[in-house]
Amino acid sequence: MAKSRIMLAALLFVAVATSPVTAAAASAAPTKADTSTEALTGLRPLQAGDSATPMAWSGWESLGGTLISAPVVSSWANGRLDVFAIGTDNAVYHKWFDGGWSGWESLGGFATSAPAAVSWSNGRIDLFVRGGDNALYHKWFQGGWSGWESLGGVLTSAPAVSSWAAGRLDVFARGGDNSLYHKWFDGGWSGWESLGGVLTTYPAAVSWSAGRIDVFVGGGGNALYHKWFDGGWSGWESLGGVLTSGPGVSSWAAGRLDIFVRGTDNAMYHKWFDGGWSGWESLAGGLLSGPGAVSWGFNRIDTFVIGGGNALYHKWWA
């Protein structure tokens, strides 16, 4: 039964148990005699030795709203969450958790992509979107919300942003040639630099220590690709899978990465790095968008997606 379901689904994600689910590596080339799960899918199944296998995922909770973009989330302290998404009027909407959930507030603007957000210190949020002219726009919170400023560029995707220290911002987006472009703030804004690649989705980025950035995108074969900065930029590595959305990424400690994507069955899938890459696990759900994710403390992850009725849904691990 498992083999027939894999063949019917074409190329599938490997789940935690024995049920076939939805992603595959484009590079798999098994021989006719090799019918193992790894050969059929190109992904190593989860094994007992995989570190930090999640054992305490919540269910999905609806947080309402009527949204037309993937959500993003930032956190400036333990127990604080700030979620952003685009509403039906193309404005950015904001909802936060600080002992309980707020209502939705409009931050205005005219966004043509999902937003990106990061917090580099307590009480600080930096928010980015693509505007109506395809340029990058920036708005920040520090005691109150600023207006919108244009940072130029010609974006063909939603932006992503990370921060490795107070006052440092690294912004990424896909350009007109489908390459990854990078712009940073460190006392002032840089120009744009090309980091190559052929992107099929918007990027996701996270920093787990000073001087370190990990960037993830969908690429050729709709697989997940990874590029990192640690004194200099790496090349691209394929992490397999068949993505139907851009990725989301979080980190709860140095050397720990948690990646989330939508699979071909519209469920959310999870892959993590902790000394080595895990396989893929299904976290279920019926996603209408890519996921957003953040970690505000060790062993804590909060994920957000758009689900039924175009509402915001939340699932966490602790």
N, C-alpha and C positions, 0 to 999 in steps of 0.2 A: 504493500500500500504506500509506504514512504517513497519508494522509487517512482511509482506511477504518478504520485502527486507532484514530485519534483519535475518529471518530464512534462506534465500538463502545464506547470507554471513557467516553464522555459528555464530560467536560471534563478535560483532562489536564495534568500538569506538563510543562514543556519541559525536555528533557535536554540534556547537553553536545553530543552528536553529533546524528544525525538520527532516532534512535529515539524514538517517542512514549512519554512517561511520564505521571505522575499528578498534576497540580494545575491549577486554573483560576481565573481571577478572575471573581467573580459579576457584575462590572460590565461585562463585555465585551458589546458590541452591534454586531457586524459587519453590514454590508449583505450582501445576497444575492450581490453580485458580488465581494465581497472574501473570498477563500479562503486568505489568507496564514495562516501559523502564528500570528502575533500576533493576527490578527482572530478566529481560531477559539478561541484559548485565553485571550486577554487578557493574556498574558505575553510580554515580549520575549525571543526566544531568546538564549542566550549568544553573544557575538560576540568576534572576535579582539581587540578593543580593551578588553574587560573586564579590570580590573586583578586581579592576584594570583590567577589561576585556579589552583586546586589541581592539582598535578602529581605529588604524592607521597603519596597515600592508601595506608595499609596495607590488608591484608585484615582480616577479622573474626577475633578470637580469643575463645575461650570462657574465662571465669573462674569457671565453676561457680556453685553456689548454686541454691536453689529459691525464687524471689521472686514476689511478687504485686503489686508496684507498679513504676512507672517509677523508674529510678535517678537519683540526683543526684550531683554530684561537685564538690569544692572542691580548691584547691591553695594551700599557704602558701609554697612555694618551688619553684625550678626542679627538676624531677624528682620532686616530691612530689605524690601524688594520694590523695585520700580519697573513697571511693565509699560511698554509703548507699542502702539500699532496704528495703522491708518484707518480712519473712518470713512463712511460713504461719501463725505464731502471732501475727501482727500486731505483733510487736516490730520495732524498727529494727535492722538489721544493717549492719556496717561492715567494709570491706576497704580496705587501703591499699597504695600502692606507694612504696617508698623504697629503691631499689636492687634490689628484687624484690618480688613480691606476697606479702602476708600471707595467713593464713586469714581466715575470717569470725568476727567477734565480735558478740555480742548486746549492744545498749545498752538493752534492755528497752522499757518503754512499751507503750501500746496505741494504735496509729496507725490512723486510718481514711482516710488519704490517703498519697500519696507524700510523702517528706520534701523539705526544702529545706536547703541548706547553703552557707556562705560562710566564707572565711578573710580576716580583715582585718589579720593580721600573722603573723609566723613563730611557729608553735606554737599558734595560736589557731584554733578552729573554732566557729561558731555553727550549731546544727541546729534545725530547726523542723518540726513536723508538726501535722496536725489530730487531736485526740483523740476519745475515745468520746462526749464531750458536744458535739462540733463546735467546741470552743474551740481557740485556737492554743496550742501547747505549745512550750517552748524548753529546750534542753539545750546546754551548751557545754563545750569542751575547752580547758584551759589548765594544762598539767602533769598533768591528770587530768580525768575526766568529772564534771560536776556532776550533781545530780538534775534532775528535770523541774519546770519552773514553768509555771503557766497564765497566759496573757496575755489571756484572754477572747476575745470576739467570737463570732459564729456563722458559721462558714465553710461554704461549699458546694463548695469545691475544695481541692486541695492548695495550700499556700503557695509563694511564691517569695521570695528574699531577695537583696539586693545590698549592697555596702559601698563607699563612695568614700574612706574614711579610717579609720585606727585609731579604734575606739570608736564608729563610725557604722554603723548597720544600718537598712535600709529593707525592710520586709516587705509583701508584697502577697498578696491572696487575693480570690476571688469571694465576694460576700455573698448573702443570701437573695433580693435583688432582681436578681441576676445582674450587678450593677455591680462594678467593681474597687474594692477598699478597700485603704488604705495606713496603716501604722503604723510609726513610726520610733523608734530609740533614739539619743539624743545627750546623754549625761549622765543620762538617764532616759527612760522610755517615754512616748510621746505617746498620745492617744486614736486612734480610727479616723477616717479621712476618706474620703469617697466621691470617686472619680475618674470616675464615670459609666461609660458603655459598656454593652453587652449581651454578656456573655461566654458562649461555648459550651465553653470549656476552662479549665483552670488557667492562670495566667500564668507568664511567665519574665521575669527581670530581670537587668541587668548594669550596672555603672558603669565607664566607661573613663577618668574623671578626676574630681577633686574637684568636687562640685556638679552632676555629670551622672549621670542614670539613664535607661536605655532599657528599656521594658516592652513585652512582646509577648503577645498572646492570640489564641485563635480566636474569631471573631465571626460576624456574619451571613453566610450562605452558606458557612459553614465556612472563610472566608478568614482570612488572617493580618492582624492589626491591630497598629499600633505607636503608642505614646504616649511622650513623653520629657519629662524635667525638665532645664532649663538656665536657672536663675533664675526659672522658673515653668513650669507644666504646659502642654504643647501640647494641641491637639485630637487626635482619633484619625485616623490615615491607614490606608487599606487597602493591603496589599501583595499581595493576590490569593492564589491557591492554593486547594486544597481539602484541608484538614487532617483527618486521622482520629486526631489526638492533640493534646495540648498541645505547645507549642514548647519547645525548649532554646536557650540563647544563650550565647555567649562573646565575649570581646574580647581581642585580643593587643596593641592599641595604641590611643591616642587617635584617634577617628574610624573605627575598624575594628570591625565587627560581623559575627558569623557565626551564622546562624539554622539550626536543624535541626528537621524535623518528620517524622512518618510520613505517607506518601501513601496513596492508595486501593488501591495494590497491595502495601501493607505494607512497601515499601522506605523507606529514609531519604533525605530530600531536603534540600538545602543551598542557601541564598541568603545573599549577603553584601553588606555596604555598605563601600565604600572610595572615597569621593568621589561615589558614586552606587550605586544598587541593581543587582545582577546579575540575571540570570534564575535559574531553578531548575536544579539538577543532581541526578541520581540517584546515590546512593552504595550502592545495592542493599541486600541484607539482607532477612530476613523478621521484621519487628519485631512483638513482642507488646505493646509499650509505646511511649510517647513517649521521645525521647532526652534525655540529659543531656550537658552539654558544659562544658569549661573550657579556658582557655589559661594555661599557666604560663610562657610565654616568647614572644618575637617569632617569628611563623611556626610556632607549635606549637598544635595543637588536639587534645584527647582527647575522644572521644565514647563514650557507654555506652548500651546498650539492653538490654531483656529479649528474648531470642530463644527458639529451640527448646528444649523441656524446661524452660522458665521459668528458664533460666540467664542469667547476666550475660555480655554480649558487649561487646567493646572494639574500636574502630577509631580510628586517629590519623593526623594529618597533620603532617609535619615536613619 
